[in-house]
Amino acid sequence: MPYHLGVAKTILSQTAAQQQGNSPAREKVENSPNNDNNALDLLPIRCVSGSSSGAIAATVMTLLPHRLEEYTDRFLQDRGYAFTSLREIILEEAKTKGLNKSGPILSICTTRCSDGDIELFSFAGDTITPLSNEVSDTHISSSNDNSGLPDNRHERLLQAIEASCKIPRSFHPIDMVSFNKNWLTKLLPNINKGDVYPPAEGVIIDGHGYADGGIAAPFPPTLLDVDPACTGRIVVSPIAGEYFYQKQNDTTRDLPELVAIRPAIDASSWKAPLFRSVTLGGSRSIAGLDATVAVRAASNSQNLRVLTTAMGVVPSSGGSKDGGVLRDWYKRGQEDAHEALQSL
């Protein structure tokens, strides 16, 4: 999560600089011989989606941009307690000035316990146009509307975030690489396994169980991916590798440009002797999507460190003097985002 927060910090800072008219990216466009008026709007972000800890980062970026650094400092100093700190800040905001917003749509991605597929809990802002009719209602929470985020909806938001971070007790790593709604029933079609996960192992919302969004979608879609006006998609991940689209159905539509903000592959990193890369991602998607995002992750010690850190195996010392390993990930996210955005 510190990596995601670092990326969010850079994106917010660059967007603010563009609005003030003094960013290097703006100067680059203004000096371009092909410059036009629309080209100055370099980061027209209309929707931010997150799974698991990425859901927390997405929430802070869209609803609490003015408290991003404060939240990051609290998270790093506490060495965890990400959800507890977020709840405290959201309740503070809801009590004082409310959580109304007019920025991008916020989508929290969860995994349905019933079939292992995606469920997006989305909170739309006042200025967002109606969502595409191509998106199936079965994959969208009733939170989708254009009424902003009134105070009485902050608890539903927190429920969705908690669900997106909730790892079921019966979770198995093979669940991350299954490309069907229920891998066991595909292998043994005569078996009636029932729910992929017992609903009680997730978080109950509207009578249904929802669990960690990273199981169904480590790189979650947004509700606007089906919109023909969507010209680009930014994927944020600390995993080093090659990011690409996995097509879900035959389509002649040009897919949005894919920009991956991720660490470069460390050439000096120890490499696995048998596998050069491992493909992560999934074909699970919401209706109407042409493709989902996957990554050919390098099988090296660099990504092994990512995995162990994500599992909470963080050394008590090491890294920079002002926060250790987690602080280093935050700074790395800022640096990688800056480099990626300069190339747009």
MOTAJO-V232691 format. One record per residue. N is the residue number from 1. RES is the residue in three letters. SS is DSSP state (H for helix, E for strand, L for the rest). NEAR is the number of other C-alpha atoms within 12 Angstrom. Layout:
n=N res=RES ss=SS near=NEAR
n=N res=RES ss=SS near=NEAR
This chain:
n=1 res=MET ss=L near=44
n=2 res=PRO ss=H near=44
n=3 res=TYR ss=H near=38
n=4 res=HIS ss=H near=45
n=5 res=LEU ss=H near=49
n=6 res=GLY ss=H near=40
n=7 res=VAL ss=H near=43
n=8 res=ALA ss=H near=46
n=9 res=LYS ss=H near=37
n=10 res=THR ss=H near=34
n=11 res=ILE ss=H near=39
n=12 res=LEU ss=H near=31
n=13 res=SER ss=H near=26
n=14 res=GLN ss=H near=30
n=15 res=THR ss=H near=27
n=16 res=ALA ss=H near=21
n=17 res=ALA ss=H near=21
n=18 res=GLN ss=H near=25
n=19 res=GLN ss=H near=18
n=20 res=GLN ss=H near=14
n=21 res=GLY ss=L near=19
n=22 res=ASN ss=L near=18
n=23 res=SER ss=L near=25
n=24 res=PRO ss=H near=23
n=25 res=ALA ss=H near=30
n=26 res=ARG ss=H near=31
n=27 res=GLU ss=H near=19
n=28 res=LYS ss=H near=22
n=29 res=VAL ss=H near=25
n=30 res=GLU ss=H near=22
n=31 res=ASN ss=L near=14
n=32 res=SER ss=L near=14
n=33 res=PRO ss=L near=9
n=34 res=ASN ss=L near=12
n=35 res=ASN ss=L near=16
n=36 res=ASP ss=L near=14
n=37 res=ASN ss=H near=12
n=38 res=ASN ss=H near=13
n=39 res=ALA ss=H near=21
n=40 res=LEU ss=H near=28
n=41 res=ASP ss=L near=23
n=42 res=LEU ss=L near=32
n=43 res=LEU ss=L near=29
n=44 res=PRO ss=L near=24
n=45 res=ILE ss=L near=26
n=46 res=ARG ss=L near=32
n=47 res=CYS ss=E near=37
n=48 res=VAL ss=E near=44
n=49 res=SER ss=E near=48
n=50 res=GLY ss=E near=49
n=51 res=SER ss=E near=46
n=52 res=SER ss=L near=39
n=53 res=SER ss=H near=43
n=54 res=GLY ss=H near=44
n=55 res=ALA ss=H near=47
n=56 res=ILE ss=H near=48
n=57 res=ALA ss=H near=44
n=58 res=ALA ss=H near=45
n=59 res=THR ss=H near=51
n=60 res=VAL ss=H near=43
n=61 res=MET ss=H near=39
n=62 res=THR ss=H near=39
n=63 res=LEU ss=H near=37
n=64 res=LEU ss=L near=34
n=65 res=PRO ss=H near=30
n=66 res=HIS ss=H near=20
n=67 res=ARG ss=H near=26
n=68 res=LEU ss=H near=35
n=69 res=GLU ss=H near=27
n=70 res=GLU ss=H near=19
n=71 res=TYR ss=H near=35
n=72 res=THR ss=H near=41
n=73 res=ASP ss=H near=25
n=74 res=ARG ss=H near=25
n=75 res=PHE ss=H near=30
n=76 res=LEU ss=H near=29
n=77 res=GLN ss=H near=21
n=78 res=ASP ss=H near=18
n=79 res=ARG ss=L near=27
n=80 res=GLY ss=L near=25
n=81 res=TYR ss=L near=22
n=82 res=ALA ss=H near=33
n=83 res=PHE ss=H near=35
n=84 res=THR ss=H near=20
n=85 res=SER ss=H near=27
n=86 res=LEU ss=H near=36
n=87 res=ARG ss=H near=27
n=88 res=GLU ss=H near=20
n=89 res=ILE ss=H near=33
n=90 res=ILE ss=H near=36
n=91 res=LEU ss=H near=23
n=92 res=GLU ss=H near=18
n=93 res=GLU ss=H near=24
n=94 res=ALA ss=H near=25
n=95 res=LYS ss=H near=16
n=96 res=THR ss=H near=12
n=97 res=LYS ss=L near=15
n=98 res=GLY ss=L near=21
n=99 res=LEU ss=L near=33
n=100 res=ASN ss=L near=30
n=101 res=LYS ss=L near=29
n=102 res=SER ss=L near=23
n=103 res=GLY ss=L near=28
n=104 res=PRO ss=L near=34
n=105 res=ILE ss=E near=41
n=106 res=LEU ss=E near=47
n=107 res=SER ss=E near=46
n=108 res=ILE ss=E near=55
n=109 res=CYS ss=E near=53
n=110 res=THR ss=E near=56
n=111 res=THR ss=E near=52
n=112 res=ARG ss=E near=47
n=113 res=CYS ss=L near=40
n=114 res=SER ss=L near=27
n=115 res=ASP ss=L near=31
n=116 res=GLY ss=L near=42
n=117 res=ASP ss=L near=41
n=118 res=ILE ss=E near=45
n=119 res=GLU ss=E near=49
n=120 res=LEU ss=E near=49
n=121 res=PHE ss=E near=47
n=122 res=SER ss=E near=43
n=123 res=PHE ss=E near=47
n=124 res=ALA ss=L near=43
n=125 res=GLY ss=L near=31
n=126 res=ASP ss=L near=21
n=127 res=THR ss=L near=19
n=128 res=ILE ss=L near=25
n=129 res=THR ss=L near=23
n=130 res=PRO ss=L near=19
n=131 res=LEU ss=L near=29
n=132 res=SER ss=L near=24
n=133 res=ASN ss=L near=17
n=134 res=GLU ss=L near=21
n=135 res=VAL ss=L near=27
n=136 res=SER ss=L near=20
n=137 res=ASP ss=H near=21
n=138 res=THR ss=H near=18
n=139 res=HIS ss=H near=33
n=140 res=ILE ss=E near=33
n=141 res=SER ss=L near=30
n=142 res=SER ss=L near=21
n=143 res=SER ss=L near=33
n=144 res=ASN ss=L near=32
n=145 res=ASP ss=L near=25
n=146 res=ASN ss=L near=25
n=147 res=SER ss=L near=23
n=148 res=GLY ss=L near=28
n=149 res=LEU ss=L near=34
n=150 res=PRO ss=L near=27
n=151 res=ASP ss=H near=22
n=152 res=ASN ss=H near=18
n=153 res=ARG ss=H near=26
n=154 res=HIS ss=H near=30
n=155 res=GLU ss=H near=21
n=156 res=ARG ss=H near=28
n=157 res=LEU ss=H near=40
n=158 res=LEU ss=H near=31
n=159 res=GLN ss=H near=30
n=160 res=ALA ss=H near=48
n=161 res=ILE ss=H near=48
n=162 res=GLU ss=H near=38
n=163 res=ALA ss=H near=43
n=164 res=SER ss=H near=49
n=165 res=CYS ss=H near=36
n=166 res=LYS ss=L near=36
n=167 res=ILE ss=L near=35
n=168 res=PRO ss=L near=31
n=169 res=ARG ss=L near=17
n=170 res=SER ss=L near=19
n=171 res=PHE ss=L near=23
n=172 res=HIS ss=L near=15
n=173 res=PRO ss=H near=15
n=174 res=ILE ss=H near=17
n=175 res=ASP ss=H near=33
n=176 res=MET ss=H near=31
n=177 res=VAL ss=L near=26
n=178 res=SER ss=L near=27
n=179 res=PHE ss=L near=28
n=180 res=ASN ss=L near=25
n=181 res=LYS ss=L near=31
n=182 res=ASN ss=L near=30
n=183 res=TRP ss=H near=24
n=184 res=LEU ss=H near=22
n=185 res=THR ss=H near=18
n=186 res=LYS ss=H near=15
n=187 res=LEU ss=H near=15
n=188 res=LEU ss=L near=11
n=189 res=PRO ss=L near=11
n=190 res=ASN ss=L near=10
n=191 res=ILE ss=L near=12
n=192 res=ASN ss=L near=13
n=193 res=LYS ss=L near=18
n=194 res=GLY ss=L near=17
n=195 res=ASP ss=L near=26
n=196 res=VAL ss=L near=35
n=197 res=TYR ss=L near=33
n=198 res=PRO ss=L near=25
n=199 res=PRO ss=H near=29
n=200 res=ALA ss=H near=24
n=201 res=GLU ss=H near=26
n=202 res=GLY ss=L near=36
n=203 res=VAL ss=E near=32
n=204 res=ILE ss=E near=25
n=205 res=ILE ss=E near=29
n=206 res=ASP ss=L near=15
n=207 res=GLY ss=L near=13
n=208 res=HIS ss=E near=25
n=209 res=GLY ss=E near=34
n=210 res=TYR ss=E near=47
n=211 res=ALA ss=E near=47
n=212 res=ASP ss=L near=44
n=213 res=GLY ss=H near=49
n=214 res=GLY ss=H near=45
n=215 res=ILE ss=H near=46
n=216 res=ALA ss=H near=49
n=217 res=ALA ss=L near=45
n=218 res=PRO ss=L near=42
n=219 res=PHE ss=L near=45
n=220 res=PRO ss=L near=50
n=221 res=PRO ss=L near=48
n=222 res=THR ss=L near=48
n=223 res=LEU ss=L near=47
n=224 res=LEU ss=L near=39
n=225 res=ASP ss=L near=37
n=226 res=VAL ss=L near=31
n=227 res=ASP ss=L near=27
n=228 res=PRO ss=L near=21
n=229 res=ALA ss=L near=19
n=230 res=CYS ss=L near=23
n=231 res=THR ss=L near=22
n=232 res=GLY ss=E near=26
n=233 res=ARG ss=E near=37
n=234 res=ILE ss=E near=37
n=235 res=VAL ss=E near=38
n=236 res=VAL ss=E near=44
n=237 res=SER ss=L near=47
n=238 res=PRO ss=L near=42
n=239 res=ILE ss=L near=44
n=240 res=ALA ss=L near=35
n=241 res=GLY ss=E near=30
n=242 res=GLU ss=E near=29
n=243 res=TYR ss=E near=34
n=244 res=PHE ss=E near=27
n=245 res=TYR ss=E near=31
n=246 res=GLN ss=E near=26
n=247 res=LYS ss=E near=23
n=248 res=GLN ss=L near=21
n=249 res=ASN ss=L near=17
n=250 res=ASP ss=L near=13
n=251 res=THR ss=L near=13
n=252 res=THR ss=L near=10
n=253 res=ARG ss=L near=19
n=254 res=ASP ss=L near=20
n=255 res=LEU ss=L near=27
n=256 res=PRO ss=L near=25
n=257 res=GLU ss=E near=19
n=258 res=LEU ss=E near=27
n=259 res=VAL ss=E near=26
n=260 res=ALA ss=E near=34
n=261 res=ILE ss=E near=37
n=262 res=ARG ss=L near=36
n=263 res=PRO ss=L near=34
n=264 res=ALA ss=L near=27
n=265 res=ILE ss=L near=23
n=266 res=ASP ss=L near=18
n=267 res=ALA ss=L near=15
n=268 res=SER ss=L near=10
n=269 res=SER ss=L near=17
n=270 res=TRP ss=L near=17
n=271 res=LYS ss=E near=20
n=272 res=ALA ss=L near=17
n=273 res=PRO ss=L near=11
n=274 res=LEU ss=L near=10
n=275 res=PHE ss=L near=13
n=276 res=ARG ss=L near=17
n=277 res=SER ss=E near=23
n=278 res=VAL ss=E near=24
n=279 res=THR ss=E near=28
n=280 res=LEU ss=E near=36
n=281 res=GLY ss=L near=37
n=282 res=GLY ss=L near=38
n=283 res=SER ss=L near=35
n=284 res=ARG ss=L near=45
n=285 res=SER ss=L near=43
n=286 res=ILE ss=L near=34
n=287 res=ALA ss=L near=30
n=288 res=GLY ss=L near=30
n=289 res=LEU ss=L near=35
n=290 res=ASP ss=L near=30
n=291 res=ALA ss=E near=34
n=292 res=THR ss=E near=38
n=293 res=VAL ss=E near=40
n=294 res=ALA ss=E near=37
n=295 res=VAL ss=E near=32
n=296 res=ARG ss=E near=25
n=297 res=ALA ss=E near=33
n=298 res=ALA ss=E near=34
n=299 res=SER ss=L near=31
n=300 res=ASN ss=E near=28
n=301 res=SER ss=H near=24
n=302 res=GLN ss=H near=26
n=303 res=ASN ss=H near=30
n=304 res=LEU ss=H near=23
n=305 res=ARG ss=H near=25
n=306 res=VAL ss=H near=29
n=307 res=LEU ss=H near=20
n=308 res=THR ss=H near=16
n=309 res=THR ss=H near=25
n=310 res=ALA ss=H near=25
n=311 res=MET ss=L near=15
n=312 res=GLY ss=L near=19
n=313 res=VAL ss=L near=17
n=314 res=VAL ss=L near=24
n=315 res=PRO ss=L near=16
n=316 res=SER ss=L near=18
n=317 res=SER ss=L near=16
n=318 res=GLY ss=L near=14
n=319 res=GLY ss=L near=18
n=320 res=SER ss=E near=16
n=321 res=LYS ss=L near=12
n=322 res=ASP ss=L near=16
n=323 res=GLY ss=L near=26
n=324 res=GLY ss=H near=21
n=325 res=VAL ss=H near=30
n=326 res=LEU ss=H near=40
n=327 res=ARG ss=H near=33
n=328 res=ASP ss=H near=26
n=329 res=TRP ss=H near=34
n=330 res=TYR ss=H near=35
n=331 res=LYS ss=H near=32
n=332 res=ARG ss=H near=32
n=333 res=GLY ss=H near=34
n=334 res=GLN ss=H near=32
n=335 res=GLU ss=H near=27
n=336 res=ASP ss=H near=34
n=337 res=ALA ss=H near=37
n=338 res=HIS ss=H near=29
n=339 res=GLU ss=H near=24
n=340 res=ALA ss=H near=26
n=341 res=LEU ss=H near=30
n=342 res=GLN ss=H near=23
n=343 res=SER ss=L near=17
n=344 res=LEU ss=L near=25
